[in-house]
């Protein structure tokens, strides 16, 4: 078996464990245990972990070792600002460059996929369905740099959203209604409503332990 194939195999297995919550956020990954599990040398394990670092799913530190990424309220709050800026900027491009019809086609297709996920999918599939619905604003720009920025952080965003909703029941019917309203607002050029919904969707739910609010 070629080294690159082995590296990819280990990478995919570790990535799956992270996304499915088998490795907890902030949890330490023991390189030696992983090496023994796969009966390989350290090289392909380290190469696989390097790929996970590029995916923003793990961090490697000389002092603390390898850990799954973690969040705190401040980090998530900063993330929401960044994602809001990305989505709102993409929407602005769509409005200014006559790409509304493209955006509507993408949103309509993804709304159907989201409805299917809510009907029979797992929570993980539902979260990704929401992310892919939001991704429509980026893909409709037809700007490859925009798309790469979003896609390269898709799994990271999923983990962040999961963190944000931990210990909270999710009203998926409300999420459906919100997506429908968002689609209708884009159709009717109700820009303020589109902006408000995009901003509200990923607003932080995690409260700061000391003062009960996001810092």
N, C-alpha and C positions, 0 to 999 in steps of 0.2 A: 504494500500500500504506500502510495506516495505521501511524503510529509505534508504537502499542502492539503491533501484529502483528509488526512488524519487531523490536521489543525482545524479544518472546517467542521469535521464531525464533532470534535470536542466543543468547538465554539457554539454550534447549533444546540447541543445538549445543554450546555451551561446557560445559554440564552433562554432556552425554554424553561429551565428551572427558575430563573430569575423572574420571568414574566408571569409564570404561574404561581409565584409566591413560595416555592419550595425553599428558595434562599430569601430570607427576609431582608427588607430594606435596612441597610447599614450592617448586615451580617458579614462576618469575615469568611473568606474563602481560603481554605488551607490547600496550598499548591501541592504539597506532598501527598495529601490524602487523594486529591484529584488524580495525581500522577499514578498512584497505586491502583486506583479504581479502574483506570483505563489501561494499566500495564504499559505505560509509555515512559519515555525520558522526560525531563523537564522542558526541553525545547518546544515541542508542540503545544504543551499546556500554556507556557508563557506566550506563545504566538497567538493562541486562542484568546487569552486574556487581553492581549493587546488589541485585538479586534473588538472586544467588549468595551474597552476603554474608548475606542473611537466611536462606539455607539452610545457613549455616555451612560453605560449601564453599570460599570464598575470603576473604582478609582484605585490606583496603585501608589502606595506611599512607602518609602524606605523604612520608616519607623513603625507604621501600623500595619503594613502588609497590604493585602488585596481585600477590598470590601465592596459589597453592592452599594450603589449610590443611595443616599438618604436625603431627606428633606427636613426642614424645619419651617415654621410659619413665615419667617422673613425670606427664606430662599424661595418658598412657593409664591409669596407675594411679588417678589421680583420677577419670577417666571411669568406670572399672569400679565405683568406690564409688557414684557417682551413679546408674548404671544398675541396680546391685544394689538400691539403696534404692528406686528406682522400681518394679522388678518385685516385690520382696518386699513393698513396701507395697500394691501392687495385689493380690497374692495374699492378704494379710491382709484386705483389704476383701472379697474374694470369699468368704473363710471366714466372716467376721462377718455378711455380709449375704445369706447363703444363695444365692450365685451359683455354686456349684460345678458345677451341671448345665450352666449356660451355658458355664463355662470348659471343661468336658469336651467339649462339642459343638464348641467352637472349636478345641481342641487336636486332636481326632480328625480334623477336616477338614484342618487345617494339616499334620498328620503325613502324610496321604496326599499332599498337595502336595509335601512335602519328599522323600518317597520317589520321586516322579516326577522331581524336580530332580536327585537323586543318580543316578538311572538314566540320564538323558539331557541334563541341563542343564550349563551352563558353571559354573566356579567362582563367578563373580559371581552367577548365579542360585541357586546353593546357599547362598551367604552370605545373600542376601536371604530365602531360604526359612527359614533359621534365625532370622533377625530377625523374620520374620512369625509364626513359631511362638511366639517369646517374646512377641510383641505380643499374643497371645491373653490373657495375664494382665491386660494393660491394657484391652483391649476388653471383656473379661468384666465389668469393673467398671461398664460403661455410664456412666462418668464422662467427659464430653466434655473436661474440662480435662486429665485424665490422658492421654486419647487424643491430644489436640493436642500435648502435650509430646513424646510418643514419635514421632508422625508427623512433626513438624517437624524432627526430628533423625535420621530414618531413614537418609538418604543419608550424613550425617555419621558415623553409627554404622558403616555399611558400610565407609567409608574407614578408620575406626579399626580395625575387625576385620581388614581387609586388611593394614594396617600391622602389627598384632599377629602375623599369621601369615606375614609375609614370610620367605622362605627356609626355610619349614617345610612339609613334606609333611603333608597333612591326611587323617586316617583318617575318611572319611565314613561307613563302616560303624559305627565307634564312635559317631559323632554320631547315627546312626539308633538304636542301642541306648540311648543316653542319653535321647533323646526318648521312646522307648517306656517306659523306666523312669520318666521324669518323669510321663508320662500315667498310668501305673499307680499311682504314688505319690499323685497328686491323687485318683484314684478311691478309693484305700484310706485317704485322710486321713492319710498318713504325712508329716506336715508337715516334720519334720526332714530327710527325704530330699529333698523338694521344695526346701527352702531350700539344702541342700548342692549340689544339681545346678545350680540357678540361679546360685549364686555361682561354682561351678567353671567353668561354661561360658565365662564371659568373663574368667577370671583371666588376668593378664598373662603373656605368654611372652617378651616383650622384656626382656633383661637389661641392667642398667646397665653401660656399658662399663668403668667404673673398678673396680667391686667384684663384678661378675657377678651382681647381683641387682637387683630393683626397689627404688628408694629409698623 
